[in-house]
Amino acid sequence: MHCRWLTVAVLLLSVGCAHSKRAPEAELPKYEHVFQKPLAEALAATRQLLEEQGYTFEETEDPNQLVTTWSEPDRAGSRNTTYTRYLVTGVSVAPRQSVVRIFRMTQQAAGNDVEWKKVWWKVYMERWEQEANPFVKEVDFGQDDAMTKRLSMLRGAQHGTRDLDLEQALTLRLESAPSVEVLAGNAAEEKRPTAVRAPEFYLERWKDELPAEGPCTTSVRGLPELLHPGLTLLIGEQLGSNEAPDVVGHVVCQAAQTGLAVVLGLSLPETEQARVDAYLSSPGAPADQDALLEGRFWTRTYQDGRSSRAVMDLIDRMRALRAAGLRVTVVAYDTDVLNGSERDAAQARVWTKRRATKPDEVQVVLAGNTHTQMQKGTQWDPSFTPMAHLMKENRSLIVLDMSYAQGTRWGCDLDRDSKLVCGIVGATPAPAVAARPGLSPYIQMRKTSATESLQGLLYVGKLTTSLPALLGPRMAPPTDPAQAPRMPGRDQPLPGIF
């Protein structure tokens, strides 16, 4: 397939708009979605999506285009046939930003029985038609002028429409996958990034006096109906956003304000517990913040969102709640030396053992959404047993999926060379958890059977990126995506993911 032909096809699409019937306005894209991915990676995912649906591809001279082979005629033998194919065009907006458009191309071929003189000739040509490909460049037309004209017709104008269903499927594939968590274990570290210690780096809550209305400024609708002594609230999130830690902070504050003892579980390695405890008992001044961030977890090469600025702020908020007299604490319940089901089993043991010694405490556990699923198995490990599944015998367990509107977050992903790269990525919710932006936080419960743990949604709003804590307090990514901070990959095996 020559690039010249593709250019002509696109031009024909443009010119034909003035004379063809437009698609309903509801079916037209309102805007172009920009993936936080290099164009090569976005196109590779598009190719995989179409291959899974049985399509094959032709070679193109333009690396930013994909073209599937023409489909078989839907009315073979009638000489009135429709051929279809997919044309994918990619646009590189920035080194790590791209747009992908998927067109479903159709072309109709019309026959005329008057041209054919004898029945036996018609039968012969119909058999030939079922085996021939009218789009092959080199075709032996023979001496038949009618056949030459007919093949020329097939090379005429084509029609294309955006396949929005496929584009949505591509968006979900690229932007709604579970968050990747990087376990450093005993891997050798590269030189750590230089910590920013300018005055504007530090959180300033330690300077503020307690507001007259109390420490809890935002209520989460639907939470009071769930609160009771001994509640375990397991909340799954997409890592690296500002919104999830912020709303979880509201949940803890609202629960503690009722007089209940509340423990917040964060997916930090247990080796960070001593630093967390020291910080919770400190004034939270700059020197205290420096001490909290000295741990390897905050300074490791791969920052996967669990060590974000928003998480640091959530810990500081718990310190402030304790200073205000509320009964809250923080537990670092994760491990950095186990992988897969063993890691989740260790996480679950932390909470089952704590429940046995503190039966009335309210547990609010924040975790990546892979660990909070109730069923066994993932795409990469059918035998994977998540933490939530191991905790389901707890009759006071409530599992909440994060509901959110499309935005961005900080996360890690494998590039085309299977190297881990961490940075700003897109966040598109699956339909089951999608919601419009601008609403106040709320909990919405789902119907479950009498034998299942209660499950629901925690709405947090449109996601925005929370950078790693050591990168400072910037509230938004740079205007130029090419300048967005990123953690580079390494040419060595990863110590572990999930």
N, C-alpha and C positions, 0 to 999 in steps of 0.2 A: 504494500500500500504506500503510494507516494504521498509525501507531504503536500504536493501541489493539489492532488485530488481532494484532500481533507480541507484545504483552504477554500477550494471552490464550493465544497459542500456547505461549509459554514457561511460563505457569502450568499449562497442560495437561500439558506435559512433566513438570513437578514433581509434580503430583498423580498422574499415571499411574504413577509409579515403584513405588508400593506394590502395584500389581496386575499389572504387566507383568513379563515375564521379563528379568532383568538380563543385560547382556552379560558375557562371560567376564571374570574379574578381570584377566587379562593385557592386555585391550584397553582398560581404563579408564586415563585419565591419572593418574599418581601424584601430580603436582603441576602447578600452573599455571606455564608458562614465561613469565617477564617479559622482554619485549624492551627493550633500551636504545634505544628509538626513541619519538618522539612518536606518539600514537595515530593522527593523520591520516596519517603516513607509513606506519605498519604497515598501515592499512586500504587505502591506495593500492596497496601491494604485493600485498595479498590480492586486490583487484579485478583487478589485472593478471594474477595467477596464474590466476584463474578465467576471465578473458576469453581467455587463451591456450588454455584447454581448451574454448572454444566457448560459454561461458555468457553470457547477457545479463542486465541488471539492471533492476529496477523502482525507481522513486523511493521514498524513505522520508522520513518527517518527522524521524526521529532520525538525525543525522549519524554517530552511532556504530554504526549498523547497516547492513548490506548484505543485499539480498535478490535472488536471481536469479528469473527468470520460471519458471513451472511448465513442466516438460518435457512433450512430447507423450505421450499414453497408450501404454503398452507393449503393450496388447492392444486397439487401436482397433477399434470395431465390436462388441465382445463385451458391452459395458455392465458388465463386471467389470474395472476398470482400476486401475492404480497411477500416481499422479502424483508427481514428485520435484522438489525445489528445494533451494537452499542458503541457509541463514540464518547470517549472520556477525554476531557481537556483539563489540564492543570495549569495553574498560575502561581508562580513563586512571588509572594508578597514581600518576604524578608527571608533571611537564611533559615529561620525556624518558624515561618508562617506561610500558609499556602491555602489556595482555594481549589476545589475539585468540582467540576460540573459533569454530570452524567446525562447524555442524550440517548434516547431510544430512536434510532433512525429507521424509517420505513421507505420502501420503494415498491410501487405497483407496476406490473407488466400486463398490458392488455393485448389479447389476441383478436384476430379477425378471420372467422372461418371462411369468409368469401375468398380469401387469398388461396385457399387450398383446393385443388381441383379434384383429387380422387381420395376415396376413403382409405385405401391401403397406405397412401402417403401420409394421411393424418395419423393413422396408427403408428407408423414408423417414427414420425416426428414427436409424437407424445412420449414414446419410449425413450427417444433420444433426450427429450427435455428433462425427464426424471433423473438422468445420469449426468447431464451437462451442467456446468457452472457458468452462467452468463456473465459473471464478474471477473473471470480469468482474463488477464491482459492479452495473452497470446491464444487466439481462437482461430481455428481453421474454418473459415466461413464456406469454403467450397465455391460452387458456382451458383448457389441459390440466393438471388437478390432479396427475396422475401425474408429469409432467415437473417440476412445481414441487416435489414432494416429493423427487424424485431429485436436483435441484440443491441442495436444502437439505441432503441427506445429505453432499454434497461439501464443505459448509462446516462439517462437524463436526470431531471431534478429529483431530489429526495426531500423527505420531510423529517424533521426531528423535534421531539418534545423532551423537556427536562423530566427525568424520572425521579420525582421527589421522594418516593418511597425508598428507592435504592440509596439516594443521598442521605436520607435520615438513618437508614441502616448503617451506612458508612460512618456517620457522625457518632452513633451509639457505640460502634466498634472501636473507634479511636478515643472516645472521651468518656465512656461510662464503665470502663473496666475497673476491677478492684484496685485499690491503691497498693503500690509496691512498697514493701518494707524491707530495708536492708539491714542484715545482721552482721555486724563487724566481726564478732568472734575474736579469734586470735590473729586475724589478718594483719599484715604489715601496713602501716599507715603512711601515706605520702605526707609531705610537709603540710602542716595544718594552716588554714587561712588565718591571716593576721586579724585579731579581734579589733573591732572598732570601739574606741573608748572616748570618743568626743563627748562633751556634755550632753548633746542632744540624743545620744544613744540610749540613755538610761530611762527606765520607767519612773514616773514621778508621783505615783499613787502614795508613796510614803510621806510626801509633803502635805497631802490633802487632809483636811479635817473631815470627820464623819458627817455626812449630810444630815440635816434635821429630819428628813423623811426616812432615814435608815439606810442601810447598805444595799438593799434590794431595790433597784430602780425600774426593773422590767418584770412583769408577770408573764408566765407561760400558760396560756389557756389550756385547760384540760388536765393540768398537773394536780391540782388539789384533790380531784376525784380519785386519783391513784395513790396518793400518799398514805402510808400507814407504817407502823413499826415493823421492821424486818423486810421491807421492800428491797428487791434487787432490780435496778434499772440498767439494762445493758444497751448502750447506744452505739450503733455502727455509723461510721463517717467516711467520707472521702477526705484523705489527709491533705493538709497544707492550705486550708482556708481560714479566713478570719472568723467566719460566721459560726462554724460548729463549736469551737471552744468558747465563743462568746455566749451562745445560747445555753450551752452546758453550764456555764458559770451562773446564768440566771436560774437554771434548774436547781443547782446546789444551794444557792442563796435562798430561794423560795422555800425549799424543803427545810433548811436549817432554821429559818425564821419562825417556823411553827413550833420550835423547841426540840425537834428530833436531832439526834446525833447523825451526822452524814459523813461518809468517806467517799472521796473522789478517787477513782482509779484511773491512772494515766499509763499509757503504753510506753513507759520508760523502763530501762533495765533496772533490776533491783539493786545493782551496784550504785545507782544514783540516789538511793533512799536516804543515806546519811546527809548528803548535800541538801536534799529537799527538806528534811526535818530541820536542819540548821537554819535554812532560809525562812521556814514558817515561823520560827521563834525569833527571828531577827527583825530590826526595824524596816528592812527592805531598802536600805540606802544603797548608793552606787557600789560601795565596797562589798556589800552583801550580794548584789547582783553579779559582780565579778566572781565571787566565790561559787555561786550556783552554776555558772557557766564554765567553770574549769574542768568539769567532767568530760570524759572522752565522748560521751553521747552527743554533747553539744558541739564538739569540735571535729567530729569525724568527717572524712572526705565526702561521703554520700549522705546528704541531708534529705530524708524522704518525707518530711512534713510533720513527723512526730516531734521534732525539735524546732518548731516554728516560733516566730515572735509571738503568735497568738497563744501558743501553749505556755510560753514563758509568762505572758501576761495573765493567763489563767491561774498559774501557780501563785503569782503575786496577788491576785485577787483573793485566793484562799487565805493568804497571809493576812490580808486586810480584814477579811471576815472574822478570822480568829481574834484579831486585835479588837474587833467590835463586840466580842463576847459570844459569838456563835460557835457551836460545837461542830467544827469541820476539821478534817485532816485529809492528807493526800497519801496514796500508796502507789509506789512504782512497782507494778505487778509483772513486768515483762522480763524476758531473759535474752541475753545476747549470745548464747552458746548453743541453743537448740534450734532445730528447724522443724517445719511441717507439723504433723500431729503431736509430736513430743513437746513442741513449744506450746501448743494450745492446751495440752493436758496440764503442763506446768502452770499456765495462766489460770485454768479452771480451779486447780488445787488451792491457789492463793485465796480465792473467794469462798470456796466451800469450807476451808479450815477457819477462815475469819468469821464466817456465819455461825460456825459451831461455838465460837468463844464470845461473839457479840450478836446475839439473836435479834435484838431490837434495832440495831444500827441500819440506817438506809444506805445502801450501796449504789453509787452512781458510777458506772464503769464506761469509759470512753475507749473505743477500739476501732481499728480498721474494719470495714464492712465484710471482709472475708471471715473474720473471726466471730461475727455475730450472726451468721446464717445458722438456721436450725437443722438443715439437712446435711448429711455427709456428702463429700465429694466436691471437686472443682474440675474445671476443664483440664488443668495440668496434673491433677492427682485425684483420681476417682476414689481413693481410699482415705482422703484427708478428712479428719474429724475435728470440726471447729470447736472453739471454747463454748459457744452457746449450746451446742448439742450436748456437751458433757455436763452442762449446768441445768438441763431441762427438768431434772427431778425436783428442783426447787420450785415449789408451788407458788412462791411469791415472786417468781422471775417474770419480768416484762421486757421484751426485746423491741427496740425502736429502730427502724431504718430512718436515715436522714432524708428528708424531703427538701428539695431545693430547686432553684431556677438556674438556668444555664449561665455559666460564667467561667472563671479560671481559678486555678489553684497551683500550689507548688507540689511537684511530685517527681518520681523517678520512672524511667522507662528504658527498655532495651532498644538500641538503634539497629540499623540493618546489619551491622557487623556484630551484633549480640554484645555490644558494650553498653554498660549502664551509663545513662546521662540523666542528671537531675536538673530541673528548672521549672519554668512556668509552663503549664499544660492546660488544655481546654477541659472543661467539666460540663458534660451534657447529661442530664438525668434520664434514666430509663422511664418509659411511660408510667410505670407503677409508682414512681416516687416524684414525678415531675409536678411542679407547681409554679404559679405565676409569682413574680417578685413583688415586693412592697408590702407584704402582710406582716402582722406582728407574730411572734413565735407561738406555736400551738402544738398540741398533741392530738392526734386522731387515731383512735383504736380500730383495729380490724376484727372481723368475726373469726373466731377460732372454735374448734371443737372442745368438748369438756376435758379431753385428755391432753390438749396442747397448752403450752405456755401462752400467755397473752402477748399479742404482737400489735404494733402500730407504727405510726409515722411521727417524727419530730420535725416540724417545719422550721428551717433556719433562714430562708430567703435566698437571694442571688449570691452565688459564691464569688468572693474576691480573693486574690492571692495573698497569703501570709508568707513572707520570705523567712529563711532560716534566721534564728534569733541573732546570730553573730553578724548578719548582714545589716542590722540596724532597723530603725523604726519606719522605713518608707511605707506609706500606706497604699501605694499603687505601683505597678510595674512601669519601667521607663517607657517614654513615648515611642522610641525606636525599639521594636522587638529584638533587633540584632544586638542591642546593647544590654538586653536583659541578663541579669546575673545567672550563671549556670555553673554546676559542678561537673568537671570533665570526667570521662570514663577512664579506665586503666586497662592496659593490655595484660591482664591476669585474671584467672577465674574468680568469680565472686564468692565470698565466703558463705553467702546464703541469702535467699529471698523468701519471705514468709516463714 
